[in-house]
Amino acid sequence: MRRCDRSAFRSVALVIAAGLVFAGHRAAATSPSVVAVDGVLCDLTKTLAGPQLRVQCIWAAGVDPHRAVLKPSDRQALSTAQLVLLNGYGLSPAMKQLPKEATWVAVGEQAVTQNPGGDPHLWHDPSHLRAMTRIVAAALSRVAPAVLAKIQTRSQAAQSLINELDAWSNAQIRTIPEPSRVLVSEHRAFAVLARRYGLRELALLPSFTTAGVLRPSSLGAISRAVQQSGTRVLFSESTPPSKTLRRISRSSGVGIAATPLVADGLAPGLTTVQTATRNICTVVNGQGGRCDLATADRLDRRWSAIP
């Protein structure tokens, strides 16, 4: 190739490269900014958005949204987002006083309008999780109509898997001997799960204390209720279990499950489906049932592979 030809070729290549860089920057700039705040919404939103949309999560898995506070970077992300998705029903008190400068969607409140107690832990019931999936997909489609078809395809795949998760969960619960189909925990964070699968729920602190304070006068009543409930274990919401739960365990003679239940969102490093199946298996194994881990793993692999 002659020198002039090589020079012309380099010039053309530089123009093409610059055009590609500009196009990439333009696509990034025009991609709507989506923020998912709490509960399972981080994983659910990213699953439905795919690679076409930028999704920023405010609170990482394992953070308690009831007590979490916003960093300056969180406030900046919220103030510039074109779509903010939060659970609602008071799951994240830190969000309450913020100005609503973008399109804010309280996903749980829209998905489950009949919720007399205002329980925010709605995703523990797969029928609620399906409804939340539809709300998130519709919200994403409004801010990114160019990829509506892809979002809807992912939504349909996710809802189908949630149906299978529901059937699997029910089958696992049925392996628990009937006298032990009970869920005893400190707080009323699993009422939705218990209702869905016919478990008797005993939330110790709301049922027997005032303002969640365990006094010596309450301990005897709690211990008797635990012993009479038919439960084989107590279910913790943290590692290590709280001092209160350990005290109740010693008084009642009922041990604490080795694995805690995840109440307020995702388990660190796990997906929505993995967190749900781990919770179910923790209850089932703790109460003398048999959990089908192979099917649970297959469900999660399919969830993670939604294109």
C-alpha positions, 0 to 999 in steps of 0.5 A: 500500500502506498504512503498516501493510501495508508494515510487515507486509510488511517484517517477513515479508521479514526473517523469511524472509531470516533463515530462509534465512541460518540454513538456509544456515549449518546446511547449511554446518555439517552438510556434512562436512569433507573433506581431500585431502592429496597426489598427484592427490587434490585434483582427484580428490576435488573432481571427485567431491564437486561443490558439495555437499561442502567439500574442503580440499587440504593441498598445492597442485599443484607441491609435492613431498609427499616434502619438504613440511611441515605448517603449523599451519593444515594440522594444524588442518584434519586434526584437525577433518576427518571424512574425510582422503584421502591417497595412502599408500605413503609419498608424504607422510612428514610425515603419518606421525606424526600422530594419526588423529582422523578417518576416514583413507583411504590411497587408493593402498594400498586401490586397489592392494594388490599393490605389492611395491616400495611405489611411491606414484606409482600414478595414472600408470597409468589402471587404478590411477587408476580404482581410486582413483576408486572408493575416493574415491567410496566414502569420500565416500558414507560421510560424505555419504550424502544425496548418494550418488547424485550422487557415484556418477554423477560417479564413473561419468563419471570412470571412463569418461573415465579409460578413454578417457584410457588408450586415448588414451595407449596410441595416442600411445605407439605412434607412437614408433619402437620403438627409442626407446620408452624413458623415461630420468629421474633417479629411479624415479618413472615405473615405473608409467607405463612398465610400463603402456605398454611403455616401457623405463625407465632411472632413472639415480640408483637404477641407478648410484649409492649414496644418489643421489649422483653420483660421477665413477666413476658418470658414465661408466657412466651416460653409456654406459647413456644412449647405449645406451638408444636415448633421444633425450632425458633427462626432467627432473622440475623446471624448471630441470633439476637440476645432476645431470641437466645434468651427465649430459646434457653427459657423454652428449651427449643433450639434456634435454626442454624440458618436465619430467614431473610426477612427484608430483601435479598440474602447477600450474593443471592437472587430473588429465587435463591433467597425464596428457596433458601427461606422455604428450605430453612423452614422445611428442614427445621420443622422435619420436612424434606426440601428438594434442593435440586429443583430449587437450583434449577429454578435459580439457574433459569432465573439467572439465565433470563435473556 
